[in-house]
Amino acid sequence: MSGAVDREEALPVVLVGAGSMGRNWIRTIGASPDARLAGIVDLDLELAARVAQEEALDIVLGSSVAEVAAQSGAVAVVNVTVPAAHRPVNEEALFAGLPVLCEKPIAPTLVDALQQAALAEVAGGLLMVSQSRRFYNELARLRSIADRLGRVGAIATEFYKAPHFGGFRDRMEQPLLVDMAIHQFDMARYLLRADPVSVSCSSWNPAWSWFDGDASATATFEFDDGARYTFTGSWCAPGRETSWNGSWRVSAEHGTAVWDGEGVPEAEGIDGLPIDRLPDAPAGPEEIAGSLAEFVRCLRTGEVPQSEIHENIDSLAMVEAAVLSADTGERVDLPQLLERRYAEAVRTERRADVRERLEQWGSVARLRGAEVAS
């Protein structure tokens, strides 16, 4: 991972992608005490110029990450392009010596994600995924409660919303699983501190759906500690909608905790522990502001962030495995799926140095329980 950066000054960063998500990041960076926006990169220079004018930004604009970083003095990159563009942007940045904070999902496929993990090793730089829903203070409190409850037997998430997005999500084959569920799957991994080993999933599309693909799904994962995680939800569920985080229940050895995804978690069975004695929630920034704060903190300290690309692979694998299970009607073994995708990643990687690094792994199992990044 790249060495530590200056601890005193706000980190100058280049933002890649001037679309709607780019606007959110511009405002988040502008409000951050840890970073400042030094430049914007977009293939559509007219769009970049218009956004800079509308946001009253006097910064460097261009279509090359390396050139804009050199001209602006930026030392890091925030990549908010579409998933298909993540690899070329991350590749250019990392080989220019620039650590990257990249929007989720890191890649459209598990094969691409594994290749990017090896690419980050070859470049010797930090590639962090902005898995932003980990950064909710009450989720951190829920994990502290779960830790006090002892061995967890089951976690369940209900997710019911009725968004009318328009655009590409309406055309996707699996809009709920691919575009949304990675958040809840990753949150479950965060809560359990364990690795998923199998999934059985079914998906369907309600008769009244405004999506072309399956907008409803139920998935049950088994983890290597024996716990089960069940996700059930729909994007065609008007009325009594849940939080975007979903509604959570943690069933454990010494009690149960519940969280509505927004307020303070509640718990019962911890020797009569009342709510006012539950662990305090942290007071850090949340969502993408939390991702940015962790990115900068880790660059300053040299620590590995919790959503560094190697660590994030299992969350993307949960999505791909759930989709495969829904498509085939069969239980999917995640370690076996990962090994198949690893073999494909080695076979299809176009860069000789990245392919050589992938071959050196020997097995994707090395990603679990060991630090792979150089």
VOBA-1610 file (N, C-alpha, C; in pm, whole numbers, padded with zeros to 5 digits, always signed):
BEGIN
Met+00084-00119+00000Met+00000+00000+00000Met+00088+00124+00000Ser+00041+00231-00062Ser+00117+00353-00067Ser+00150+00403+00072Gly+00260+00473+00082Gly+00302+00525+00211Gly+00209+00631+00264Ala+00230+00665+00391Ala+00146+00764+00457Ala+00163+00900+00392Val+00059+00982+00398Val+00062+01116+00341Val+00060+01218+00454Asp+00071+01345+00416Asp+00077+01453+00514Asp-00044+01449+00608Arg-00018+01458+00737Arg-00124+01449+00837Arg-00189+01582+00867Glu-00130+01691+00822Glu-00178+01822+00862Glu-00273+01883+00759Glu-00233+01884+00634Glu-00312+01952+00532Glu-00422+01862+00477Ala-00529+01925+00426Ala-00636+01850+00361Ala-00579+01781+00237Leu-00615+01657+00216Leu-00563+01576+00106Leu-00617+01627-00027Pro-00530+01670-00121Pro-00580+01713-00253Pro-00613+01591-00339Val-00737+01585-00389Val-00782+01469-00465Val-00838+01510-00600Val-00830+01417-00694Val-00894+01430-00824Val-01020+01346-00824Leu-01129+01403-00869Leu-01255+01331-00883Leu-01271+01289-01028Val-01296+01161-01052Val-01316+01112-01188Val-01463+01076-01204Gly-01531+01151-01291Gly-01674+01130-01312Gly-01753+01251-01267Ala-01810+01325-01362Ala-01879+01450-01328Ala-02030+01438-01336Gly-02081+01315-01333Gly-02226+01295-01341Gly-02295+01322-01209Ser-02415+01264-01192Ser-02494+01294-01072Ser-02425+01247-00945Met-02364+01128-00948Met-02291+01082-00830Met-02168+01168-00806Gly-02109+01217-00914Gly-01996+01308-00900Gly-02034+01433-00824Arg-02153+01483-00850Arg-02199+01602-00777Arg-02206+01574-00627Asn-02258+01457-00591Asn-02264+01422-00449Asn-02125+01422-00387Trp-02029+01365-00460Trp-01893+01358-00408Trp-01827+01495-00401Ile-01857+01582-00499Ile-01802+01718-00494Ile-01844+01787-00365Arg-01970+01774-00330Arg-02020+01840-00208Arg-01966+01772-00082Thr-01950+01640-00089Thr-01894+01569+00026Thr-01749+01608+00049Ile-01672+01614-00057Ile-01531+01655-00046Ile-01523+01800+00002Gly-01612+01885-00051Gly-01612+02025-00011Gly-01642+02045+00136Ala-01720+01954+00194Ala-01756+01966+00336Ala-01659+01894+00428Ser-01563+01823+00369Ser-01472+01742+00450Ser-01354+01824+00503Pro-01318+01805+00630Pro-01197+01870+00683Pro-01070+01796+00641Asp-01088+01677+00581Asp-00973+01591+00551Asp-00926+01598+00407Ala-01009+01648+00316Ala-00975+01646+00174Ala-01020+01774+00107Arg-00959+01803-00007Arg-01003+01915-00089Arg-00998+01873-00235Leu-01090+01926-00314Leu-01099+01889-00454Leu-01000+01973-00535Ala-00907+01905-00604Ala-00805+01975-00682Ala-00832+01968-00831Gly-00911+01870-00875Gly-00937+01858-01017Gly-01051+01762-01045Ile-01108+01774-01166Ile-01212+01684-01213Ile-01170+01626-01346Val-01187+01496-01361Val-01158+01426-01486Val-01287+01370-01542Asp-01312+01394-01670Asp-01428+01335-01738Asp-01399+01337-01887Leu-01443+01234-01958Leu-01425+01233-02103Leu-01509+01342-02169Asp-01618+01380-02103Asp-01701+01491-02152Asp-01653+01619-02085Leu-01561+01689-02151Leu-01502+01809-02091Leu-01603+01921-02076Glu-01702+01926-02165Glu-01806+02029-02152Glu-01886+02007-02024Leu-01918+01880-01995Leu-01989+01849-01871Leu-01904+01887-01750Ala-01777+01852-01752Ala-01688+01884-01640Ala-01681+02035-01619Ala-01672+02111-01727Ala-01665+02257-01717Ala-01795+02314-01662Arg-01908+02260-01707Arg-02038+02308-01660Arg-02056+02280-01511Val-02017+02159-01470Val-02029+02123-01328Val-01939+02213-01243Ala-01817+02236-01289Ala-01724+02322-01214Ala-01779+02464-01201Gln-01840+02513-01307Gln-01898+02648-01302Gln-02017+02653-01207Glu-02104+02553-01217Glu-02225+02553-01134Glu-02191+02533-00987Glu-02082+02460-00958Glu-02041+02438-00820Glu-01940+02542-00772Ala-01913+02644-00856Ala-01820+02753-00822Ala-01682+02699-00784Leu-01627+02613-00872Leu-01498+02550-00846Leu-01392+02607-00940Asp-01282+02650-00884Asp-01168+02695-00962Asp-01060+02587-00952Ile-01073+02486-01037Ile-00987+02369-01028Ile-00943+02325-01168Val-00851+02230-01173Val-00801+02178-01300Val-00901+02078-01358Leu-00927+02088-01488Leu-01017+01996-01558Leu-00942+01926-01669Gly-00982+01805-01699Gly-00918+01734-01808Gly-00975+01596-01827Ser-00920+01522-01924Ser-00968+01388-01955Ser-00870+01279-01915Ser-00754+01318-01860Ser-00653+01222-01817Ser-00630+01234-01667Val-00642+01121-01597Val-00622+01121-01452Val-00481+01166-01417Ala-00383+01107-01482Ala-00243+01138-01449Ala-00210+01283-01477Glu-00258+01335-01590Glu-00228+01474-01625Glu-00294+01573-01531Val-00420+01550-01497Val-00490+01641-01406Val-00426+01636-01268Ala-00388+01518-01223Ala-00322+01506-01093Ala-00189+01580-01092Ala-00112+01567-01200Ala+00018+01635-01207Ala+00001+01786-01209Gln-00097+01834-01282Gln-00118+01979-01293Gln-00175+02039-01164Ser-00255+01960-01093Ser-00325+02013-00975Ser-00252+01986-00845Gly-00154+01895-00848Gly-00086+01857-00725Gly-00162+01757-00642Ala-00264+01694-00700Ala-00343+01594-00626Ala-00258+01471-00599Val-00286+01406-00486Val-00209+01287-00448Val-00298+01163-00433Ala-00427+01175-00467Ala-00518+01062-00458Ala-00635+01084-00554Val-00708+00975-00580Val-00817+00977-00677Val-00944+00922-00613Val-01057+00986-00644Val-01189+00933-00609Val-01258+00900-00742Asn-01286+00772-00763Asn-01340+00723-00890Asn-01489+00696-00877Val-01571+00779-00943Val-01717+00763-00936Val-01775+00740-01075Thr-01695+00681-01164Thr-01744+00645-01296Thr-01834+00522-01286Val-01893+00483-01399Val-01976+00362-01402Val-01886+00240-01382Pro-01940+00128-01329Pro-01855+00012-01299Pro-01769-00036-01415Ala-01820-00030-01538Ala-01743-00077-01653Ala-01618+00007-01676Ala-01618+00130-01628Ala-01502+00219-01646Ala-01407+00216-01527His-01441+00141-01423His-01357+00144-01303His-01215+00094-01330Arg-01202-00016-01400Arg-01067-00072-01421Arg-00974+00025-01492Pro-01009+00081-01610Pro-00914+00171-01675Pro-00877+00292-01592Val-00973+00348-01519Val-00944+00463-01434Val-00852+00422-01319Asn-00886+00313-01252Asn-00804+00267-01139Asn-00664+00230-01185Glu-00655+00168-01301Glu-00525+00126-01354Glu-00437+00248-01382Glu-00492+00347-01449Glu-00414+00468-01478Glu-00369+00536-01350Ala-00459+00546-01254Ala-00426+00614-01129Ala-00320+00538-01050Leu-00339+00408-01033Leu-00247+00331-00950Leu-00106+00329-01009Phe-00096+00317-01141Phe+00037+00315-01201Phe+00098+00455-01214Ala+00018+00556-01183Ala+00071+00692-01169Ala+00109+00721-01024Gly+00097+00619-00938Gly+00133+00636-00798Gly+00025+00700-00714Leu-00101+00693-00760Leu-00211+00759-00691Leu-00303+00656-00626Pro-00318+00655-00495Pro-00416+00567-00431Pro-00557+00605-00474Val-00648+00507-00472Val-00782+00528-00527Val-00890+00485-00427Leu-00990+00572-00413Leu-01116+00539-00347Leu-01218+00526-00458Cys-01271+00404-00478Cys-01358+00375-00592Cys-01499+00342-00546Glu-01597+00398-00614Glu-01737+00367-00583Glu-01765+00218-00602Lys-01861+00168-00525Lys-01903+00029-00541Lys-02000+00019-00659Pro-02015-00099-00721Pro-01926-00214-00704Pro-01793-00187-00773Ile-01688-00248-00723Ile-01556-00225-00779Ile-01550-00266-00925Ala-01634-00363-00965Ala-01632-00416-01101Ala-01766-00476-01136Pro-01796-00489-01265Pro-01921-00554-01306Pro-01923-00703-01276Thr-01806-00767-01268Thr-01799-00911-01246Thr-01693-00942-01142Leu-01703-01062-01086Leu-01607-01111-00989Leu-01470-01132-01055Val-01469-01176-01180Val-01343-01193-01252Val-01269-01061-01261Asp-01338-00956-01299Asp-01277-00823-01310Asp-01227-00776-01175Ala-01302-00803-01069Ala-01261-00760-00934Ala-01133-00830-00891Leu-01122-00960-00918Leu-01000-01033-00884Leu-00881-00980-00962Gln-00903-00948-01087Gln-00794-00891-01168Gln-00750-00756-01114Gln-00846-00675-01068Gln-00808-00545-01012Gln-00735-00560-00879Ala-00769-00662-00802Ala-00698-00687-00677Ala-00551-00718-00705Ala-00527-00800-00807Ala-00389-00830-00845Ala-00320-00709-00904Leu-00394-00630-00979Leu-00339-00507-01037Leu-00290-00412-00927Ala-00370-00399-00821Ala-00331-00312-00710Ala-00202-00362-00644Glu-00186-00493-00638Glu-00063-00549-00582Glu+00057-00514-00670Val+00040-00532-00800Val+00150-00504-00893Val+00189-00356-00887Ala+00088-00268-00881Ala+00115-00125-00874Ala+00166-00082-00737Gly+00138-00163-00634Gly+00183-00130-00500Gly+00106-00015-00437Gly-00019+00004-00479Gly-00098+00116-00427Gly-00227+00071-00362Leu-00288+00161-00288Leu-00414+00133-00220Leu-00531+00149-00315Leu-00616+00046-00321Leu-00742+00052-00393Leu-00852+00016-00294Met-00927+00117-00252Met-01033+00100-00153Met-01168+00115-00220Val-01264+00030-00181Val-01400+00038-00233Val-01485+00121-00136Ser-01562+00212-00191Ser-01651+00292-00106Ser-01778+00213-00077Gln-01768+00122+00018Gln-01883+00044+00062Gln-01951+00127+00172Ser-02021+00232+00128Ser-02054+00344+00216Ser-02154+00310+00326Arg-02237+00208+00308Arg-02338+00180+00411Arg-02279+00111+00533Arg-02152+00075+00528Arg-02085+00033+00652Arg-02068+00151+00747Phe-02070+00271+00691Phe-02039+00388+00771Phe-02167+00456+00823Tyr-02239+00379+00904Tyr-02351+00433+00980Tyr-02320+00412+01128Asn-02329+00517+01204Asn-02291+00508+01345Asn-02377+00408+01421Glu-02506+00401+01388Glu-02592+00306+01458Glu-02567+00163+01413Leu-02516+00142+01293Leu-02474+00008+01253Leu-02354-00036+01337Ala-02261+00056+01360Ala-02147+00024+01446Ala-02194-00010+01587Arg-02296+00062+01635Arg-02352+00031+01767Arg-02417-00108+01766Leu-02488-00140+01656Leu-02550-00273+01646Leu-02444-00382+01651Arg-02330-00360+01587Arg-02225-00461+01592Arg-02170-00476+01734Ser-02156-00365+01805Ser-02110-00374+01944Ser-02209-00453+02029Ile-02338-00431+02005Ile-02441-00507+02077Ile-02432-00655+02041Ala-02419-00684+01910Ala-02410-00823+01867Ala-02291-00893+01930Asp-02180-00820+01942Asp-02062-00879+02006Asp-02091-00918+02151Arg-02174-00841+02218Arg-02207-00869+02358Arg-02311-00980+02372Leu-02381-01010+02263Leu-02484-01113+02268Leu-02427-01254+02257Gly-02299-01267+02231Gly-02240-01400+02218Gly-02251-01452+02076Arg-02251-01583+02064Arg-02252-01645+01932Arg-02383-01612+01857Val-02368-01564+01735Val-02484-01528+01654Val-02530-01650+01576Gly-02659-01679+01585Gly-02716-01791+01511Gly-02773-01749+01378Ala-02837-01631+01377Ala-02903-01587+01254Ala-02916-01435+01252Ile-02901-01380+01133Ile-02930-01239+01108Ile-03028-01234+00991Ala-03127-01148+01001Ala-03225-01133+00894Ala-03243-00986+00859Thr-03255-00960+00732Thr-03281-00824+00683Thr-03407-00825+00598Glu-03498-00736+00628Glu-03612-00710+00540Glu-03588-00577+00471Phe-03605-00576+00338Phe-03580-00455+00260Phe-03696-00438+00162Tyr-03777-00337+00185Tyr-03894-00314+00101Tyr-03905-00167+00064Lys-03886-00138-00064Lys-03895-00001-00116Lys-03971-00005-00249Ala-04009+00112-00298Ala-04081+00121-00425Ala-04028+00238-00508Pro-03899+00238-00540Pro-03843+00352-00613Pro-03872+00344-00763His-03899+00457-00823His-03915+00467-00968His-03792+00541-01021Phe-03687+00466-01050Phe-03562+00527-01093Phe-03569+00579-01236Gly-03624+00495-01325Gly-03607+00521-01466Gly-03464+00486-01505Gly-03435+00481-01632Gly-03298+00457-01675Gly-03256+00312-01668Phe-03124+00291-01649Phe-03067+00157-01666Phe-03120+00054-01567Arg-03153+00095-01444Arg-03201-00003-01345Arg-03331-00070-01391Asp-03414+00003-01461Asp-03540-00053-01508Asp-03519-00164-01611Arg-03401-00167-01673Arg-03373-00264-01779Arg-03290-00382-01730Met-03236-00376-01610Met-03147-00480-01559Met-03220-00611-01537Glu-03147-00724-01554Glu-03206-00856-01532Glu-03230-00883-01383Gln-03140-00833-01298Gln-03152-00854-01153Gln-03126-00720-01082Pro-03216-00625-01094Pro-03189-00492-01039Pro-03170-00490-00888Leu-03252-00565-00814Leu-03243-00562-00668Leu-03113-00627-00621Leu-03083-00747-00668Leu-02965-00818-00623Leu-02836-00748-00665Val-02830-00703-00789Val-02705-00649-00842Val-02681-00505-00799Asp-02785-00424-00799Asp-02764-00281-00774Asp-02782-00241-00629Met-02853-00322-00550Met-02883-00281-00413Met-02832-00377-00307Ala-02853-00506-00325Ala-02833-00601-00216Ala-02689-00611-00169Ile-02592-00568-00253Ile-02453-00573-00208Ile-02435-00491-00081His-02514-00386-00063His-02505-00306+00060His-02539-00392+00181Gln-02653-00458+00176Gln-02696-00539+00291Gln-02606-00661+00309Phe-02564-00723+00198Phe-02474-00838+00209Phe-02344-00797+00278Asp-02290-00682+00239Asp-02166-00634+00300Asp-02187-00597+00447Met-02301-00539+00479Met-02331-00507+00618Met-02339-00632+00704Ala-02395-00740+00647Ala-02402-00867+00720Ala-02262-00921+00749Arg-02174-00912+00651Arg-02035-00954+00673Arg-01970-00871+00784Tyr-01998-00742+00783Tyr-01944-00652+00885Tyr-01993-00692+01023Leu-02121-00726+01034Leu-02178-00764+01164Leu-02125-00899+01212Leu-02112-00994+01123Leu-02077-01130+01162Leu-01927-01151+01179Arg-01846-01068+01112Arg-01699-01087+01113Arg-01666-01230+01068Ala-01734-01278+00966Ala-01716-01415+00918Ala-01726-01414+00765Asp-01693-01529+00705Asp-01693-01542+00559Asp-01811-01625+00512Pro-01878-01585+00403Pro-01990-01663+00350Pro-01939-01788+00277Val-02011-01898+00291Val-01967-02023+00227Val-02070-02079+00129Ser-02197-02043+00141Ser-02295-02093+00046Ser-02418-02003+00046Val-02498-02014-00061Val-02622-01937-00069Val-02726-02014-00149Ser-02850-02002-00106Ser-02966-02046-00183Ser-03054-01922-00204Cys-03087-01893-00327Cys-03159-01768-00356Cys-03267-01793-00461Ser-03378-01726-00444Ser-03482-01723-00547Ser-03518-01578-00573Ser-03549-01547-00697Ser-03589-01411-00734Ser-03709-01417-00826Trp-03785-01310-00826Trp-03906-01306-00908Trp-03943-01160-00932Asn-04040-01141-01020Asn-04085-01006-01051Asn-04236-00999-01030Pro-04282-00915-00936Pro-04426-00904-00913Pro-04501-00864-01040Ala-04624-00904-01048Ala-04704-00877-01168Ala-04717-00728-01196Trp-04711-00647-01091Trp-04728-00502-01108Trp-04595-00429-01126Ser-04485-00504-01139Ser-04352-00443-01142Ser-04333-00349-01260Trp-04259-00241-01236Trp-04220-00149-01342Trp-04075-00174-01386Phe-04015-00283-01335Phe-03883-00325-01377Phe-03894-00438-01478Asp-03800-00445-01572Asp-03799-00557-01667Asp-03752-00686-01600Gly-03652-00675-01513Gly-03595-00791-01447Gly-03657-00815-01310Asp-03602-00914-01240Asp-03657-00952-01109Asp-03628-00845-01005Ala-03734-00787-00952Ala-03722-00679-00854Ala-03744-00728-00711Ser-03763-00860-00693Ser-03783-00918-00560Ser-03692-01040-00545Ala-03646-01064-00422Ala-03558-01178-00400Ala-03554-01217-00253Thr-03525-01345-00231Thr-03495-01396-00097Thr-03368-01481-00108Ala-03271-01451-00023Ala-03144-01524-00026Ala-03106-01563+00117Thr-03061-01687+00134Thr-03011-01734+00264Thr-02867-01780+00247Phe-02777-01716+00323Phe-02635-01748+00320Phe-02596-01824+00445Glu-02507-01920+00428Glu-02441-01984+00540Glu-02300-01926+00552Phe-02258-01896+00676Phe-02123-01843+00699Phe-02036-01950+00764Asp-01904-01928+00760Asp-01813-02031+00807Asp-01816-02052+00957Asp-01884-01964+01032Asp-01899-01986+01175Asp-02031-02055+01209Gly-02105-02097+01106Gly-02232-02165+01125Gly-02354-02074+01123Ala-02334-01943+01127Ala-02447-01850+01127Ala-02514-01847+00990Arg-02642-01810+00991Arg-02717-01791+00867Arg-02756-01645+00855Tyr-02752-01597+00731Tyr-02799-01462+00703Tyr-02906-01469+00594Thr-03023-01413+00621Thr-03133-01413+00526Thr-03168-01270+00486Phe-03169-01248+00356Phe-03213-01121+00299Phe-03340-01146+00222Thr-03443-01068+00249Thr-03565-01076+00170Thr-03613-00935+00141Gly-03648-00909+00016Gly-03687-00772-00015Gly-03742-00754-00154Ser-03781-00630-00182Ser-03840-00597-00311Ser-03825-00448-00338Trp-03811-00417-00466Trp-03814-00278-00510Trp-03950-00242-00568Cys-04048-00329-00549Cys-04185-00302-00595Cys-04281-00320-00478Ala-04249-00257-00365Ala-04324-00279-00242Ala-04373-00146-00184Pro-04476-00085-00244Pro-04526+00042-00192Pro-04598+00025-00059Gly-04581+00121+00028Gly-04647+00119+00158Gly-04563+00055+00265Arg-04555+00118+00382Arg-04479+00066+00496Arg-04336+00032+00455Glu-04274+00122+00381Glu-04140+00095+00330Glu-04037+00096+00443Thr-03934+00015+00426Thr-03825+00011+00523Thr-03726+00124+00493Ser-03629+00139+00581Ser-03514+00225+00554Ser-03439+00171+00433Trp-03358+00257+00369Trp-03270+00210+00263Trp-03167+00112+00317Asn-03141+00116+00447Asn-03052+00018+00507Asn-03121-00115+00533Gly-03255-00116+00527Gly-03330-00234+00561Gly-03362-00238+00710Ser-03441-00337+00749Ser-03478-00360+00888Ser-03410-00488+00933Trp-03339-00484+01048Trp-03248-00591+01087Trp-03290-00660+01217Arg-03262-00790+01224Arg-03280-00867+01346Arg-03160-00959+01364Val-03098-00953+01480Val-02984-01037+01513Val-03024-01130+01627Ser-03024-01260+01600Ser-03060-01359+01701Ser-02933-01430+01746Ala-02904-01421+01876Ala-02776-01472+01927Ala-02795-01551+02055Glu-02685-01601+02105Glu-02683-01693+02220Glu-02748-01634+02344His-02726-01506+02369His-02773-01445+02493His-02880-01338+02472Gly-02940-01335+02353Gly-03046-01237+02332Gly-03063-01199+02187Thr-03143-01098+02165Thr-03180-01053+02031Thr-03168-00901+02023Ala-03117-00855+01910Ala-03112-00711+01882Ala-03188-00683+01753Val-03255-00569+01749Val-03325-00527+01628Val-03287-00384+01596Trp-03292-00352+01466Trp-03258-00217+01420Trp-03343-00185+01300Asp-03406-00069+01301Asp-03492-00031+01189Asp-03415+00031+01074Gly-03284+00037+01086Gly-03199+00092+00979Gly-03175+00240+00990Glu-03239+00306+01086Glu-03223+00451+01100Glu-03201+00494+01244Gly-03285+00446+01335Gly-03278+00491+01474Gly-03178+00411+01557Val-03201+00413+01688Val-03114+00343+01783Val-03153+00196+01789Pro-03059+00102+01778Pro-03093-00039+01793Pro-03150-00069+01932Glu-03231-00171+01939Glu-03285-00217+02066Glu-03243-00361+02089Ala-03231-00398+02217Ala-03189-00534+02249Ala-03261-00586+02371Glu-03282-00716+02377Glu-03341-00783+02492Glu-03262-00909+02522Gly-03259-00942+02651Gly-03201-01068+02691Gly-03058-01061+02737Ile-03000-00939+02743Ile-02862-00927+02790Ile-02867-00901+02941Asp-02913-01001+03015Asp-02925-00989+03160Asp-03007-00867+03200Gly-03114-00841+03124Gly-03202-00729+03155Gly-03142-00594+03125Leu-03038-00589+03042Leu-02970-00463+03012Leu-03066-00363+02949Pro-03089-00247+03010Pro-03177-00148+02950Pro-03109-00074+02835Ile-03190-00009+02753Ile-03138+00057+02633Ile-03036+00164+02666Asp-03052+00232+02779Asp-02959+00342+02809Asp-02822+00290+02854Arg-02807+00159+02867Arg-02677+00103+02901Arg-02612+00031+02783Leu-02675+00040+02666Leu-02615-00020+02548Leu-02492+00060+02507Pro-02403-00001+02430Pro-02281+00071+02389Pro-02314+00199+02315Asp-02232+00300+02335Asp-02251+00425+02263Asp-02220+00406+02116Ala-02288+00482+02031Ala-02256+00484+01889Ala-02140+00579+01867Pro-02052+00550+01772Pro-01946+00647+01739Pro-02007+00773+01680Ala-01930+00876+01670Ala-01982+01004+01622Ala-01913+01050+01494Gly-01865+00956+01414Gly-01793+00991+01293Gly-01885+01023+01177Pro-01828+01068+01065Pro-01907+01096+00946Pro-01968+00968+00891Glu-02079+00981+00819Glu-02153+00864+00771Glu-02158+00860+00619Glu-02198+00745+00567Glu-02213+00717+00424Glu-02085+00753+00348Ile-02095+00820+00233Ile-01974+00842+00153Ile-01876+00933+00226Ala-01925+01020+00315Ala-01833+01101+00396Ala-01752+01011+00489Gly-01813+00903+00537Gly-01741+00807+00619Gly-01635+00733+00540Ser-01670+00694+00416Ser-01573+00629+00329Ser-01452+00720+00305Leu-01480+00846+00275Leu-01372+00941+00249Leu-01283+00959+00371Ala-01345+00971+00488Ala-01268+00991+00611Ala-01178+00871+00639Glu-01230+00748+00617Glu-01147+00630+00639Glu-01034+00622+00538Phe-01061+00655+00413Phe-00960+00656+00308Phe-00844+00747+00347Val-00875+00870+00386Val-00771+00965+00422Val-00698+00919+00547Arg-00773+00872+00646Arg-00710+00828+00771Arg-00609+00717+00744Cys-00647+00622+00660Cys-00558+00510+00633Cys-00437+00552+00550Leu-00456+00647+00461Leu-00340+00699+00388Leu-00243+00769+00483Arg-00296+00835+00584Arg-00210+00905+00679Arg-00140+00811+00776Thr-00205+00700+00809Thr-00149+00610+00910Thr-00081+00488+00850Gly-00113+00457+00723Gly-00060+00335+00663Gly-00143+00212+00695Glu-00254+00228+00767Glu-00341+00114+00796Glu-00415+00069+00670Val-00462-00055+00674Val-00543-00109+00563Val-00689-00083+00594Pro-00761-00012+00507Pro-00903+00017+00534Pro-00989-00109+00528Gln-01103-00103+00595Gln-01188-00222+00604Gln-01246-00264+00470Ser-01254-00173+00373Ser-01307-00209+00241Ser-01199-00201+00134Glu-01075-00232+00172Glu-00969-00249+00072Glu-01013-00359-00024Ile-00972-00352-00148Ile-01031-00437-00252Ile-01026-00586-00219His-00916-00635-00160His-00910-00778-00129His-01019-00817-00029Glu-01039-00730+00071Glu-01140-00758+00174Glu-01280-00751+00116Asn-01299-00672+00012Asn-01432-00649-00043Asn-01477-00757-00141Ile-01383-00844-00182Ile-01415-00946-00282Ile-01534-01032-00240Asp-01539-01072-00112Asp-01646-01160-00067Asp-01784-01096-00079Ser-01793-00965-00063Ser-01923-00899-00077Ser-01973-00907-00220Leu-01883-00885-00317Leu-01920-00898-00457Leu-01950-01043-00492Ala-01874-01136-00431Ala-01899-01278-00454Ala-02038-01319-00405Met-02084-01260-00294Met-02218-01290-00244Met-02325-01252-00347Val-02304-01137-00414Val-02400-01094-00516Val-02399-01190-00634Glu-02279-01220-00685Glu-02271-01306-00803Glu-02324-01446-00772Ala-02297-01496-00652Ala-02345-01629-00613Ala-02497-01628-00599Ala-02554-01522-00542Ala-02699-01514-00528Ala-02768-01511-00664Val-02713-01434-00756Val-02770-01428-00891Val-02762-01565-00958Leu-02648-01633-00944Leu-02631-01765-01004Leu-02730-01865-00944Ser-02749-01859-00812Ser-02845-01948-00747Ser-02986-01921-00795Ala-03022-01792-00807Ala-03156-01757-00855Ala-03177-01804-00999Asp-03073-01795-01081Asp-03084-01834-01222Asp-03094-01985-01239Thr-03022-02061-01155Thr-03015-02206-01171Thr-03110-02282-01081Gly-03156-02216-00973Gly-03239-02284-00875Gly-03161-02377-00785Glu-03028-02364-00784Glu-02943-02453-00706Glu-02864-02375-00600Arg-02828-02445-00493Arg-02739-02387-00391Arg-02602-02366-00453Val-02540-02253-00422Val-02408-02220-00477Val-02306-02218-00365Asp-02196-02290-00385Asp-02084-02292-00291Asp-01991-02176-00327Leu-01974-02080-00235Leu-01896-01960-00267Leu-01748-01988-00287Pro-01681-02067-00202Pro-01540-02095-00230Pro-01518-02159-00367Gln-01607-02250-00407Gln-01594-02311-00539Gln-01615-02209-00649Leu-01714-02121-00632Leu-01738-02017-00730Leu-01617-01925-00742Leu-01560-01888-00629Leu-01441-01801-00630Leu-01326-01867-00704Glu-01306-01997-00684Glu-01196-02065-00752Glu-01220-02070-00903Arg-01345-02090-00944Arg-01374-02089-01088Arg-01350-01952-01148Arg-01392-01848-01077Arg-01372-01713-01129Arg-01223-01676-01126Tyr-01151-01728-01029Tyr-01007-01704-01023Tyr-00938-01765-01145Ala-00971-01888-01180Ala-00913-01952-01297Ala-00944-01872-01423Glu-01066-01820-01431Glu-01105-01739-01546Glu-01028-01607-01547Ala-01005-01549-01429Ala-00930-01424-01419Ala-00788-01443-01470Val-00725-01554-01432Val-00590-01583-01480Val-00591-01600-01632Arg-00687-01673-01683Arg-00692-01706-01826Arg-00717-01583-01912Thr-00795-01486-01863Thr-00838-01374-01947Thr-00764-01244-01921Glu-00678-01238-01818Glu-00607-01114-01787Glu-00515-01073-01903Arg-00524-00948-01946Arg-00451-00902-02063Arg-00310-00854-02030Arg-00286-00807-01907Arg-00153-00758-01870Arg-00069-00874-01818Ala+00050-00889-01873Ala+00135-01001-01834Ala+00175-00992-01687Asp+00204-00872-01638Asp+00247-00859-01498Asp+00134-00890-01401Val+00012-00851-01436Val-00103-00880-01349Val-00137-01029-01356Arg-00128-01087-01474Arg-00153-01231-01488Arg-00050-01312-01407Glu+00075-01268-01411Glu+00178-01337-01333Glu+00149-01328-01184Arg+00104-01211-01138Arg+00071-01196-00997Arg-00047-01286-00958Leu-00147-01292-01043Leu-00261-01382-01018Leu-00213-01526-01007Glu-00127-01568-01097Glu-00076-01705-01094Glu+00000-01733-00965Gln+00068-01631-00912Gln+00145-01648-00789Gln+00054-01675-00669Trp-00070-01630-00674Trp-00163-01658-00564Trp-00180-01808-00545Gly-00191-01881-00656Gly-00213-02025-00648Gly-00357-02062-00621Ser-00425-01981-00542Ser-00565-02006-00506Ser-00624-01875-00455Val-00750-01854-00486Val-00816-01734-00435Val-00840-01743-00286Ala-00827-01863-00230Ala-00843-01880-00085Ala-00742-01796-00009Arg-00634-01758-00074Arg-00533-01675-00009Arg-00588-01538+00029Leu-00697-01498-00037Leu-00757-01369-00005Leu-00817-01368+00135Arg-00851-01485+00186Arg-00919-01495+00316Arg-00818-01522+00427Gly-00821-01437+00527Gly-00739-01459+00645Gly-00593-01424+00628Ala-00558-01356+00519Ala-00420-01316+00499Ala-00415-01187+00421Glu-00318-01103+00450Glu-00301-00978+00377Glu-00227-01009+00249Val-00290-00978+00135Val-00232-01011+00006Val-00159-00892-00053Ala-00208-00770-00022Ala-00149-00652-00084Ala-00004-00636-00045Ser+00075-00591-00142Ser+00218-00574-00115Ser+00243-00446-00041
//
